[in-house]
Amino acid sequence: MSAAQDPMIRLEGITKTYDMGLTQVHALRGVTLEIAANEYVAIMGPSGSGKSTLMNIIGCLDVPTEGLYRLSGQLASDMDDDELARVRNQEIGFVFQTFHLLPRSDALRNVELPLVYGGLVGRERHERAMAALEAVGLGDRVHHRPNELSGGQRQRVAIARALSNHPSIILADEPTGALDSRTGEEIMELFTRLHEGGNTIILVTHEEHIAHYAHRVVRVLDGQIERDDQRVAAGAQA
């Protein structure tokens, strides 16, 4: 990244404190971090390290107690509720460990949901959802409900949903945690292709072999960044 090019994501002195009755939990303690467009970053740390809190702030799902967060140069604290909702719907795609699919809706309907919230109607919504499902290899499963799909297929539906609004950033929180190792590798290979296609990928994981797919590994411990390493991705080592 050149000196003249602003990072897509810039966190400056981010703290996050939760009040738990008479106790305060310091989830993040002065985190400063920059992520450029089209980076592939893994955020690693043990349970309770603050990595998921960090992802929630990056995804505008939570706000810091102190510090500044700039997304594409704009202060998140300056955005009103409508602007934050637009960012979450159109600029960031979310992928979760437990898929978060509607059980009574087929794959197509699940992928269409962000497009419904975004105001897209009719044929364009249908075509965009179909294209997203085809991009993850599920063009022949569009009318299957989640209980008719394998775990890997359900995660592919979740990824297609994240892709449906053509976001620039994909945030994935333990995306292989509910999958067997072989299916997990297939999902990670899909993330590699998405990164090669231009997406910024931010992956939260506690598993070293999953983090190895990323080009950069940020290690979080006790709410602080312990290490920030550039590395060669697993796909590049093959």
C-alpha positions, 0 to 999 in steps of 0.5 A: 500500500502506497503512502498516498493510498488510505487503508480500507479499514483503519482502527485507532486506539480502539477499546471496548469495555462491557459492564457486567454488573459490578465488574467491567470486562475489557474486551479490547485494549487500545487496538490500532490496525490497518487493512488495505483493500484486497488483503486476506487477513486472519485474526487469531486468538484463544477464546476470550481474546477479543477477536470476535469483538474486534470483528463486530466493530469492523463489521459495524455490528458494535461500537467501540467504547473509545477510539476511532474507526474509519471505513473507506475513509469515513468515520463510523461514529459519524454514520447514522443508523441508516448509513450503518444499515447500508454498510452492513447490507451492501459493503460487508458480507457476513459469514458465520460458523452456524450459517444463520439460514432460515430453515423453512426457506430454500437456498434461493430465498435465503440468498435473496434476503439481503437483496430484499432488505436492500430494496432490490425487486423482481427479476434482478433480485432473482438473477443476482441470487442465482448468480451468487449460488452458481458462483459457489457451486450450488446452481443445482441446489437452489430449491433445497432447504437447509435440512436437505443440504450438507453442512458444507452446502449450507455454508456455501449458501451462507457465502452466496448470501454474503456475496449477493450484494457484491460487497467489497469486504467479507467477514467470516467468523469461524466459518469452518468450525461446524464442518469436517476437515475435508469440507472445511478445506473446500470452503477455504479454497472458495475463500481463496478464489473470492480473494483472487476475484478482488474481495477483501477477506477478514477471517476470524479463527482459532485454528492455525491450519485455517489461518494459513490460507490468509496472507497476513495473520493478526494475533490477538491476546487479552484484548491487544494485538500480540503479533501482526505477521505477513506470510505466504498463503497455503495455496501459494506454497503448493 
